């Protein structure tokens, strides 16, 4: 995640927070390039609304990536 811009992190945080309510978000037009990059990387899913606007949703793959990162962090420095 170190390669993400501040705007990409903002979009991811928004999607993550709304996922708890089973919702996506419609970004401002200037945020569309960031959302599309995140979609291409698997972090977000694009869903088209009836009004023609794109909404972006947190993906299962994004959740899995966070889970794996947390697992890796929890075992660093342990000696079994």
N, CA and C of each residue as an Amber inpcrd file, in Angstrom:
protein
   240
   0.8120000  -1.2020000   0.0000000   0.0000000   0.0000000   0.0000000
   0.8520000   1.2620000   0.0000000   2.1340000   1.1400000   0.1090000
   3.0150000   2.2970000   0.1790000   2.9990000   3.1090000  -1.1100000
   2.6340000   2.5320000  -2.2190000   2.6650000   3.2230000  -3.4990000
   1.3900000   4.0140000  -3.7760000   0.4430000   4.0120000  -2.8720000
  -0.8260000   4.6900000  -3.0960000  -0.7070000   6.1730000  -2.7670000
  -1.3860000   6.9830000  -3.5720000  -1.4040000   8.4270000  -3.3330000
  -2.3830000   8.7520000  -2.2020000  -2.3230000   9.9670000  -1.7170000
  -3.2530000  10.4090000  -0.6700000  -4.6960000  10.3300000  -1.1650000
  -4.9380000  10.6890000  -2.4200000  -6.2940000  10.6200000  -2.9740000
  -6.7730000   9.1700000  -3.0860000  -5.8770000   8.2650000  -3.4670000
  -6.2470000   6.8490000  -3.5470000  -6.5650000   6.3070000  -2.1580000
  -5.7670000   6.6830000  -1.1780000  -6.0340000   6.2500000   0.1990000
  -7.3660000   6.7860000   0.6940000  -7.6810000   8.0150000   0.3300000
  -8.9640000   8.6100000   0.7080000 -10.1220000   7.8170000   0.0970000
  -9.9930000   7.4630000  -1.1760000 -11.0400000   6.6730000  -1.8440000
 -11.1740000   5.3020000  -1.1980000 -10.0460000   4.6750000  -0.8740000
 -10.1020000   3.3660000  -0.2210000 -10.7450000   3.4460000   1.1510000
 -10.3980000   4.4740000   1.9240000 -11.0000000   4.6190000   3.2440000
 -12.5010000   4.8060000   3.1290000 -12.9310000   5.6280000   2.1840000
 -14.3690000   5.8580000   1.9800000 -15.0710000   4.5550000   1.6260000
 -14.5060000   3.7990000   0.6910000 -15.1130000   2.5300000   0.2750000
 -15.1430000   1.5400000   1.4380000 -14.0580000   1.4810000   2.1960000
 -13.9770000   0.5640000   3.3390000 -15.0290000   0.9120000   4.3870000
 -15.1500000   2.1860000   4.7100000 -16.1180000   2.6220000   5.7190000
 -17.5530000   2.3350000   5.2740000 -17.8490000   2.5720000   4.0050000
 -19.2070000   2.3420000   3.5060000 -19.5300000   0.8630000   3.3410000
 -18.5110000   0.0270000   3.1990000 -18.7480000  -1.4110000   3.0590000
 -19.4430000  -1.9750000   4.2930000 -19.2110000  -1.3740000   5.4500000
 -19.8720000  -1.8220000   6.6750000 -21.3860000  -1.6480000   6.5890000
 -21.8340000  -0.7320000   5.7440000 -23.2660000  -0.4940000   5.5370000
 -23.7410000  -1.0860000   4.2190000 -22.8850000  -1.9090000   3.5870000
 -23.1710000  -2.5070000   2.2930000 -23.5080000  -1.4390000   1.2590000
 -22.6610000  -0.4130000   1.2210000 -22.8400000   0.7010000   0.2940000
 -21.5470000   0.9670000  -0.4650000 -21.6870000   1.6150000  -1.5940000
 -20.5640000   2.1240000  -2.3470000 -20.6390000   3.6320000  -2.3370000
 -19.7850000   4.2750000  -3.1170000 -19.8200000   5.7350000  -3.1790000
 -19.6460000   6.1950000  -4.6170000 -20.1900000   7.3790000  -4.8840000
 -20.0310000   8.0240000  -6.1830000 -19.0040000   9.1240000  -5.9900000
 -17.8260000   8.9790000  -6.5980000 -16.7780000   9.9850000  -6.3870000
 -17.0360000  11.2630000  -7.1720000 -16.3850000  12.3210000  -6.7120000
 -16.3900000  13.5640000  -7.4880000 -15.6630000  13.2850000  -8.8000000
 -16.0110000  13.9950000  -9.8610000 -15.3800000  13.7390000 -11.1690000
 -13.8540000  13.7480000 -11.1390000 -13.2620000  14.6120000 -10.3380000
 -11.7980000  14.6760000 -10.2940000 -11.1600000  13.4570000  -9.6210000
 -11.9660000  12.6590000  -8.9140000 -11.4520000  11.4490000  -8.2570000
 -11.5970000  10.1980000  -9.1220000 -12.2520000  10.3180000 -10.2670000
 -12.4730000   9.1480000 -11.1240000 -11.1790000   8.4570000 -11.5640000
 -10.1230000   9.1790000 -11.9450000  -8.8920000   8.4700000 -12.3350000
  -8.3210000   7.6050000 -11.2050000  -8.3470000   8.1270000  -9.9830000
  -7.8520000   7.3540000  -8.8460000  -8.7050000   6.1100000  -8.6090000
 -10.0140000   6.2900000  -8.6810000 -10.9150000   5.1540000  -8.4780000
 -10.7290000   4.0980000  -9.5630000 -10.4990000   4.5350000 -10.7760000
 -10.2820000   3.5790000 -11.8610000  -8.9620000   2.8200000 -11.6800000
  -7.9120000   3.5080000 -11.2250000  -6.6520000   2.8090000 -10.9490000
  -6.8470000   1.7630000  -9.8500000  -7.6000000   2.1230000  -8.8250000
  -7.8570000   1.1850000  -7.7300000  -8.7210000   0.0170000  -8.2060000
  -9.6280000   0.2930000  -9.1160000 -10.4470000  -0.7810000  -9.6950000
  -9.5660000  -1.7400000 -10.4880000  -8.6660000  -1.1980000 -11.2830000
  -7.7730000  -2.0360000 -12.0830000  -6.8640000  -2.8980000 -11.1970000
  -6.5440000  -2.3980000 -10.0190000  -5.6900000  -3.1320000  -9.0830000
  -6.4820000  -4.1090000  -8.2110000  -7.8140000  -4.0880000  -8.3230000
  -8.6410000  -5.0250000  -7.5730000  -9.1470000  -4.5330000  -6.2350000
  -8.8210000  -3.2990000  -5.8690000  -9.2710000  -2.7660000  -4.5800000
 -10.7460000  -2.3820000  -4.6040000 -11.2050000  -1.8570000  -5.7220000
 -12.5840000  -1.3820000  -5.8400000 -13.2870000  -2.0680000  -7.0030000
 -14.5910000  -2.1250000  -6.8900000 -15.4450000  -2.6280000  -7.9760000
 -16.3170000  -1.4750000  -8.4430000 -16.4310000  -1.3110000  -9.7480000
 -17.2760000  -0.2560000 -10.3050000 -18.6500000  -0.8390000 -10.6180000
 -19.6770000  -0.1390000 -10.2130000 -21.0540000  -0.4970000 -10.5530000
 -21.7110000   0.7330000 -11.1440000 -22.3430000   0.5420000 -12.2700000
 -23.0070000   1.6630000 -12.9250000 -24.4100000   1.8350000 -12.3580000
 -24.7690000   3.0690000 -12.0790000 -26.0890000   3.3950000 -11.5620000
 -27.0370000   3.6920000 -12.7220000 -28.3230000   3.6780000 -12.4430000
 -29.3220000   3.9510000 -13.4760000 -29.1580000   5.3440000 -14.0930000
 -28.5970000   6.2730000 -13.3290000 -28.4250000   7.6350000 -13.8430000
 -27.1490000   7.7970000 -14.6660000 -26.4090000   6.7040000 -14.8700000
 -25.2060000   6.7440000 -15.6800000 -23.9220000   7.0240000 -14.9220000
 -24.0290000   7.3320000 -13.6410000 -22.8460000   7.5660000 -12.8330000
 -22.2590000   6.2360000 -12.3550000 -20.9610000   6.2530000 -12.1190000
 -20.2840000   5.0590000 -11.6030000 -20.1940000   5.1540000 -10.0880000
 -20.4990000   4.0390000  -9.4270000 -20.2710000   3.9470000  -7.9870000
 -19.1540000   2.9290000  -7.7680000 -18.4370000   3.0920000  -6.6890000
 -17.2960000   2.2270000  -6.4030000 -17.4930000   1.5660000  -5.0530000
 -17.1640000   0.2780000  -5.0290000 -17.4270000  -0.5720000  -3.8620000
 -16.1550000  -1.2960000  -3.4560000 -15.9800000  -1.4660000  -2.1530000
 -14.8930000  -2.2460000  -1.5670000 -15.0310000  -3.6860000  -2.0400000
 -13.9350000  -4.3260000  -2.4020000 -14.0170000  -5.6880000  -2.9300000
 -13.6160000  -6.7340000  -1.8980000 -13.9880000  -7.9490000  -2.1800000
 -13.5830000  -9.0920000  -1.3590000 -12.0620000  -9.2390000  -1.3940000
 -11.4680000  -8.9800000  -2.5510000 -10.0130000  -9.0620000  -2.6900000
  -9.3110000  -8.0300000  -1.8020000  -9.8930000  -6.8540000  -1.6960000
  -9.3170000  -5.8290000  -0.8220000  -9.3850000  -6.2760000   0.6310000
 -10.4940000  -6.8620000   1.0060000 -10.6360000  -7.3690000   2.3670000
  -9.6210000  -8.4620000   2.6530000  -9.4440000  -9.3540000   1.7030000
  -8.4720000 -10.4310000   1.8500000  -7.0500000  -9.8770000   1.9780000
  -6.7270000  -8.8560000   1.1860000  -5.4010000  -8.2500000   1.2630000
  -5.1500000  -7.6570000   2.6420000  -6.1560000  -7.0070000   3.2120000
  -5.9930000  -6.4640000   4.5660000  -5.8450000  -7.5710000   5.5920000
  -6.6260000  -8.6380000   5.4400000  -6.5350000  -9.7740000   6.3630000
  -5.1550000 -10.4130000   6.3050000  -4.6320000 -10.6030000   5.1030000
  -3.2990000 -11.2080000   4.9540000  -2.2150000 -10.2990000   5.5190000
  -2.3660000  -9.0020000   5.3050000  -1.3970000  -8.0550000   5.8470000
  -1.4160000  -8.0970000   7.3770000  -2.5940000  -8.1560000   7.9630000
  -2.7050000  -8.2270000   9.4160000  -2.1000000  -9.5270000   9.9380000
  -2.3030000 -10.6150000   9.2270000  -1.7340000 -11.8980000   9.6300000
  -0.2190000 -11.8420000   9.5910000   0.3300000 -11.2890000   8.5210000
   1.7870000 -11.1560000   8.4060000   2.3470000 -10.2730000   9.5090000
   1.6650000  -9.1960000   9.8220000   2.1190000  -8.2870000  10.8640000
   2.1130000  -8.9650000  12.2340000   1.1500000  -9.8520000  12.4620000
   1.0100000 -10.4800000  13.7760000   2.0950000 -11.5230000  14.0290000
   2.7300000 -12.0310000  12.9840000   3.7520000 -13.0610000  13.1800000
   5.1750000 -12.5280000  13.0600000   5.3360000 -11.2680000  12.6500000
   6.6750000 -10.7070000  12.5330000   7.3410000 -10.6680000  13.9090000
   8.5470000 -11.1280000  13.9700000   9.3100000 -11.1080000  15.2010000
   9.0510000 -12.2790000  16.1290000   8.0900000 -13.0960000  15.8070000
   7.8160000 -14.2800000  16.6350000   8.8200000 -15.3730000  16.3190000
   9.1450000 -16.1120000  17.3270000   9.9990000 -17.2850000  17.1390000
   9.2910000 -18.4720000  17.7480000   9.0300000 -19.4510000  16.9260000
   8.3360000 -20.6530000  17.4060000   9.3070000 -21.7720000  17.5960000
